Amino acid sequence: MVCPFLTLPPMLRRFLPILMLVLAAAPAGFAAADRPNIVFILADDLGWRDLACYGSPWHETPHLDRLAREGMRFNTAYASAPICSASRASLLTGKSPARLGFEFVTKEPGTKVNPRPMQAPEYPLNLALEERTLAEMLGPAGYHTGFFGKWHVSQHNGYYLGWSTTHGPLQQGFAEGDPDFGSHSYGYKESPQLADQPLPAGEYPADTLTDRAIGFIRAQKDRPFFLYLSHYYVHTPIRTRTPWLTEKYRAKLPAGADPDRAVYGGMVETLDHLVGRVLQALDEAGVADNTLVIFMSDNGGHPEYAANGPLRGSKWNVYEGGIRVPFIVRWPGRVAAGSTCDTPIIGSDLMPTLSAVAGATPPAGVPQDGVSLLPLLRGGQTVERTQPMVWHFPYYHPEGPAFDRARASIGIDDFQTSQTRPQSAIRVGNYALVHFYEDDRDELYHLSADPGEQKDLSREKPRKAAKLRAALDDYLRAVNARFPTR
């Protein structure tokens, strides 16, 4: 039998090895020229129902609504944690906070965990440099990477949320970036005069963080890029320079609503405006049709301001209101416009999804807790998970002396009124189990029939509860999770 290679013309035989090397280096499933740019926009503390496209009866969010109309809206998307640092560490690595041992917000070195009925683990400090991040996966695949905004998976440098010089984005694979506060009220501490400069009706505050992100898009439009835009909106402090927005939402809210809810509504609309500026920049750069845009929040909404209902709970606990978040994907020509997906997904899915999109090499020999969402983006209804969806929060919160003093001033035992006590949760199918460590108690809910988690089925369905509790315990032991102790 004659080798087919020998039947080729001499010129083609000469260049065939080079051609084979080029094809081998191209991303699986996509030609190199077809690799999309990737823009990931992360909101801070935005509640699941804070957007009009998710059913908010008050907030106006036309740009994010447009993003949903032009892409896919996920109805059952989860953050990996009910608190920001832990959720962000999971987004960056594809690992659960329990596996990372990074379950809480970063604290200054030496911060002591306050004694409670149970002793919580030591606070996390820095995401280990050994962890391979999204940027360290996408950079070698040919993407120019940029991180702009809130990092918060390392100790602070110089000021609150200042990037660490040893464990910041630039030390974990990102080629460039900036921690600019933009127009968020965090910046008022640095520029207090801004707080007293209200803007006229119809005018939004200038936002240098968004300016920097747009500058990145314009500079990189001729090569594949990965932009991670991490907004500080809509995190507290609830302050704004747009009284015209406050008045607008004061008129829309029910009578007797907390006045800060109107200010918060203006912050939500401002966030939407800033997202709209990024979408416009993609259009003007001529790259919108070849750009995958993903928008989500890092955890559930703040209990005092966000619209978490009808879900139970809020930021800081593992009920649905603390972990379910908006999640929108637009990818022209690949994701059907105006589509929705009810399949549960979680933040740790971002790493394997972007790896598949970019044709990048996943971290070799490194366990992952997420799965690629490409089957869902292509219209499928299921994904096969090798790990269960688990949330692990072995802490009390709010915590610390300030909380103790506030409760003591009104004669209330702080630990009795703490909004969150050490807890974990697991979701399998339509069932969710929440475990409380203080009294070794479980609650079981059927989420499709009871999304507000009002009817505990643990006594009615003890076998189901026991099965989910065993699955939760098995996973946490397998990843060497840290636990509260007596």
ZAMARGU-4260 file (C-alpha; in steps of 0.2 Angstrom, whole numbers, plus 5000, padded with zeros to 4 digits):
<rodrens>
0) 5000/5000/5000 | 5007/5017/4995 | 5007/5030/5009 | 4995/5044/5004 | 5008/5057/5009
5) 5020/5051/4995 | 5006/5054/4982 | 5005/5072/4985 | 5015/5085/4974 | 5032/5088/4980
10) 5028/5107/4984 | 5013/5102/4995 | 5023/5088/5004 | 5036/5101/5008 | 5024/5112/5017
15) 5012/5099/5024 | 5022/5097/5041 | 5021/5116/5044 | 5002/5116/5039 | 4999/5102/5052
20) 5008/5112/5066 | 4997/5127/5062 | 4981/5117/5063 | 4986/5108/5079 | 4989/5125/5087
25) 4972/5132/5082 | 4959/5132/5096 | 4948/5116/5095 | 4932/5120/5086 | 4936/5137/5080
30) 4948/5144/5067 | 4961/5156/5075 | 4953/5171/5066 | 4936/5166/5073 | 4941/5167/5091
35) 4929/5180/5100 | 4935/5194/5110 | 4928/5191/5128 | 4921/5205/5139 | 4916/5200/5157
40) 4907/5213/5167 | 4905/5209/5186 | 4893/5219/5196 | 4895/5221/5215 | 4880/5216/5226
45) 4867/5217/5212 | 4851/5207/5217 | 4844/5194/5206 | 4828/5204/5203 | 4836/5221/5202
50) 4835/5222/5183 | 4820/5226/5173 | 4823/5211/5162 | 4823/5200/5178 | 4806/5207/5184
55) 4810/5223/5194 | 4795/5234/5195 | 4805/5250/5199 | 4822/5250/5191 | 4825/5255/5173
60) 4839/5246/5165 | 4838/5248/5146 | 4855/5244/5142 | 4856/5227/5151 | 4838/5224/5145
65) 4845/5226/5127 | 4859/5214/5131 | 4847/5201/5137 | 4836/5204/5121 | 4851/5201/5110
70) 4857/5186/5119 | 4853/5173/5133 | 4846/5177/5150 | 4849/5163/5163 | 4835/5162/5176
75) 4844/5150/5188 | 4862/5157/5189 | 4871/5156/5205 | 4887/5165/5213 | 4899/5153/5220
80) 4897/5161/5237 | 4885/5174/5246 | 4900/5186/5249 | 4911/5195/5237 | 4929/5189/5239
85) 4925/5171/5240 | 4914/5172/5224 | 4927/5182/5215 | 4941/5169/5219 | 4930/5155/5212
90) 4926/5165/5196 | 4945/5167/5193 | 4950/5149/5196 | 4935/5138/5192 | 4936/5131/5210
95) 4923/5132/5224 | 4927/5143/5239 | 4927/5127/5250 | 4941/5119/5239 | 4951/5135/5239
100) 4949/5138/5258 | 4944/5155/5253 | 4926/5157/5260 | 4925/5175/5266 | 4931/5192/5262
105) 4949/5196/5264 | 4955/5204/5281 | 4970/5213/5286 | 4984/5201/5292 | 4982/5196/5310
110) 4964/5200/5311 | 4956/5189/5325 | 4940/5179/5322 | 4928/5184/5336 | 4923/5171/5348
115) 4905/5164/5345 | 4896/5148/5350 | 4907/5140/5336 | 4925/5146/5331 | 4926/5150/5313
120) 4941/5147/5303 | 4955/5160/5301 | 4950/5173/5288 | 4957/5172/5271 | 4970/5184/5265
125) 4978/5181/5248 | 4973/5170/5233 | 4988/5159/5231 | 4999/5163/5216 | 4999/5145/5213
130) 4981/5146/5208 | 4979/5147/5189 | 4968/5161/5184 | 4957/5165/5169 | 4971/5177/5163
135) 4984/5164/5165 | 4974/5152/5154 | 4969/5165/5141 | 4985/5174/5139 | 4995/5159/5132
140) 4980/5156/5120 | 4984/5173/5112 | 4973/5185/5121 | 4978/5202/5128 | 4971/5203/5145
145) 4965/5218/5156 | 4958/5219/5173 | 4949/5235/5178 | 4941/5239/5195 | 4938/5229/5211
150) 4950/5214/5214 | 4947/5210/5232 | 4955/5193/5233 | 4971/5199/5242 | 4976/5211/5256
155) 4973/5229/5253 | 4988/5240/5248 | 4988/5258/5254 | 4969/5260/5255 | 4953/5250/5256
160) 4953/5239/5240 | 4970/5245/5234 | 4978/5231/5224 | 4992/5221/5232 | 5009/5223/5224
165) 5012/5204/5227 | 4995/5196/5224 | 4986/5208/5213 | 4979/5206/5195 | 4996/5210/5187
170) 5004/5196/5197 | 4991/5183/5192 | 4991/5184/5173 | 4983/5201/5168 | 4994/5211/5156
175) 4987/5228/5162 | 4973/5236/5172 | 4968/5249/5185 | 4959/5249/5202 | 4951/5266/5198
180) 4935/5268/5209 | 4927/5278/5194 | 4911/5287/5200 | 4907/5275/5214 | 4905/5283/5231
185) 4921/5274/5237 | 4930/5288/5228 | 4922/5301/5239 | 4934/5297/5253 | 4948/5302/5241
190) 4939/5317/5233 | 4926/5322/5246 | 4922/5338/5237 | 4913/5327/5224 | 4900/5321/5236
195) 4893/5339/5237 | 4893/5342/5218 | 4875/5336/5212 | 4873/5334/5194 | 4859/5342/5183
200) 4844/5332/5177 | 4848/5319/5164 | 4867/5319/5167 | 4876/5304/5174 | 4893/5306/5183
205) 4909/5304/5173 | 4917/5287/5176 | 4935/5285/5174 | 4935/5267/5177 | 4923/5264/5162
210) 4934/5276/5152 | 4949/5265/5155 | 4940/5250/5150 | 4934/5258/5134 | 4952/5264/5131
215) 4957/5245/5132 | 4944/5240/5119 | 4950/5253/5107 | 4968/5249/5109 | 4966/5230/5107
220) 4952/5230/5094 | 4963/5222/5081 | 4968/5207/5091 | 4959/5195/5103 | 4957/5203/5120
225) 4949/5198/5137 | 4942/5212/5147 | 4937/5209/5165 | 4928/5224/5170 | 4924/5223/5189
230) 4912/5237/5194 | 4911/5243/5212 | 4892/5247/5209 | 4880/5244/5218 | 4890/5241/5234
235) 4887/5252/5249 | 4890/5267/5253 | 4873/5271/5246 | 4877/5288/5240 | 4875/5297/5223
240) 4878/5314/5215 | 4862/5312/5204 | 4847/5319/5214 | 4837/5318/5199 | 4838/5300/5199
245) 4834/5299/5218 | 4818/5309/5215 | 4814/5298/5200 | 4814/5282/5210 | 4807/5290/5226
250) 4791/5293/5215 | 4791/5275/5209 | 4794/5266/5225 | 4779/5261/5237 | 4774/5273/5250
255) 4784/5271/5266 | 4799/5263/5258 | 4817/5267/5265 | 4823/5283/5257 | 4839/5275/5253
260) 4830/5263/5241 | 4828/5278/5230 | 4846/5282/5230 | 4850/5263/5227 | 4838/5264/5212
265) 4849/5278/5205 | 4865/5268/5208 | 4857/5253/5198 | 4852/5264/5184 | 4870/5272/5184
270) 4877/5255/5183 | 4866/5251/5168 | 4872/5267/5160 | 4890/5262/5162 | 4887/5245/5154
275) 4878/5254/5140 | 4894/5264/5137 | 4905/5248/5135 | 4892/5241/5123 | 4893/5257/5113
280) 4912/5256/5113 | 4911/5238/5106 | 4900/5244/5092 | 4911/5259/5088 | 4926/5249/5087
285) 4918/5237/5075 | 4920/5222/5086 | 4903/5219/5094 | 4899/5205/5081 | 4915/5195/5087
290) 4914/5198/5105 | 4907/5187/5119 | 4899/5198/5133 | 4895/5190/5150 | 4887/5200/5164
295) 4883/5194/5181 | 4884/5199/5200 | 4896/5193/5212 | 4882/5188/5225 | 4865/5191/5230
300) 4859/5209/5235 | 4861/5218/5251 | 4846/5215/5263 | 4842/5233/5265 | 4842/5239/5247
305) 4841/5225/5234 | 4826/5217/5227 | 4829/5199/5231 | 4811/5194/5233 | 4802/5182/5231
310) 4818/5173/5235 | 4822/5171/5253 | 4838/5178/5261 | 4851/5190/5255 | 4869/5193/5253
315) 4879/5184/5267 | 4868/5168/5268 | 4866/5153/5257 | 4847/5154/5254 | 4842/5158/5236
320) 4842/5177/5239 | 4860/5176/5244 | 4867/5166/5230 | 4856/5168/5215 | 4861/5182/5203
325) 4858/5189/5186 | 4868/5181/5172 | 4867/5187/5154 | 4877/5181/5139 | 4877/5189/5121
330) 4887/5181/5107 | 4881/5187/5090 | 4879/5172/5078 | 4881/5159/5091 | 4869/5163/5105
335) 4851/5165/5100 | 4844/5182/5103 | 4830/5183/5115 | 4833/5166/5122 | 4832/5161/5140
340) 4839/5146/5150 | 4832/5138/5166 | 4846/5126/5169 | 4856/5130/5185 | 4873/5136/5182
345) 4887/5143/5195 | 4901/5155/5195 | 4914/5142/5194 | 4908/5137/5177 | 4916/5153/5170
350) 4934/5145/5169 | 4929/5130/5159 | 4917/5140/5148 | 4930/5153/5143 | 4943/5139/5140
355) 4932/5130/5128 | 4927/5147/5119 | 4945/5152/5117 | 4952/5135/5113 | 4964/5137/5128
360) 4972/5123/5138 | 4963/5120/5154 | 4975/5119/5169 | 4983/5101/5168 | 4979/5090/5183
365) 4970/5104/5192 | 4953/5099/5199 | 4939/5110/5193 | 4921/5112/5201 | 4913/5120/5185
370) 4908/5114/5168 | 4908/5122/5151 | 4892/5131/5147 | 4894/5129/5128 | 4880/5116/5127
375) 4868/5128/5135 | 4874/5143/5124 | 4871/5132/5109 | 4853/5129/5114 | 4855/5113/5124
380) 4845/5110/5140 | 4858/5101/5151 | 4876/5100/5156 | 4884/5085/5164 | 4892/5090/5181
385) 4905/5079/5189 | 4904/5090/5205 | 4888/5095/5214 | 4884/5113/5216 | 4889/5117/5234
390) 4890/5133/5244 | 4901/5134/5260 | 4900/5148/5273 | 4908/5143/5290 | 4907/5160/5297
395) 4896/5172/5307 | 4891/5188/5298 | 4890/5203/5302 | 4904/5200/5313 | 4917/5211/5323
400) 4917/5224/5336 | 4907/5237/5327 | 4892/5225/5325 | 4894/5220/5344 | 4894/5238/5349
405) 4879/5242/5338 | 4869/5228/5346 | 4874/5231/5363 | 4869/5249/5362 | 4851/5244/5360
410) 4852/5230/5372 | 4852/5215/5360 | 4863/5200/5361 | 4873/5201/5345 | 4876/5183/5342
415) 4857/5180/5343 | 4853/5193/5330 | 4868/5189/5318 | 4860/5187/5301 | 4871/5173/5296
420) 4878/5158/5306 | 4890/5145/5300 | 4881/5136/5286 | 4883/5126/5269 | 4871/5121/5255
425) 4869/5109/5241 | 4858/5109/5226 | 4854/5093/5216 | 4840/5093/5203 | 4826/5104/5210
430) 4831/5101/5228 | 4841/5111/5240 | 4848/5107/5257 | 4854/5120/5269 | 4864/5114/5284
435) 4867/5124/5300 | 4883/5119/5310 | 4878/5126/5327 | 4864/5113/5330 | 4868/5101/5316
440) 4851/5105/5308 | 4846/5103/5290 | 4832/5111/5280 | 4826/5104/5263 | 4817/5114/5249
445) 4810/5110/5232 | 4815/5125/5223 | 4804/5124/5207 | 4788/5122/5218 | 4794/5133/5232
450) 4807/5146/5226 | 4805/5156/5241 | 4811/5142/5252 | 4796/5143/5264 | 4791/5125/5267
455) 4805/5114/5275 | 4803/5096/5268 | 4816/5088/5279 | 4804/5079/5290 | 4792/5075/5276
460) 4806/5068/5265 | 4819/5062/5278 | 4827/5050/5265 | 4829/5064/5252 | 4837/5075/5266
465) 4848/5062/5272 | 4854/5058/5254 | 4858/5077/5250 | 4867/5079/5267 | 4878/5064/5264
470) 4882/5071/5247 | 4886/5088/5255 | 4897/5080/5268 | 4906/5069/5255 | 4910/5084/5244
475) 4917/5095/5258 | 4927/5081/5265 | 4934/5077/5248 | 4940/5095/5245 | 4947/5097/5263
480) 4935/5111/5267 | 4938/5121/5283 | 4924/5119/5296 | 4919/5129/5311 | 4923/5121/5328
485) 4916/5120/5345
</rodrens>
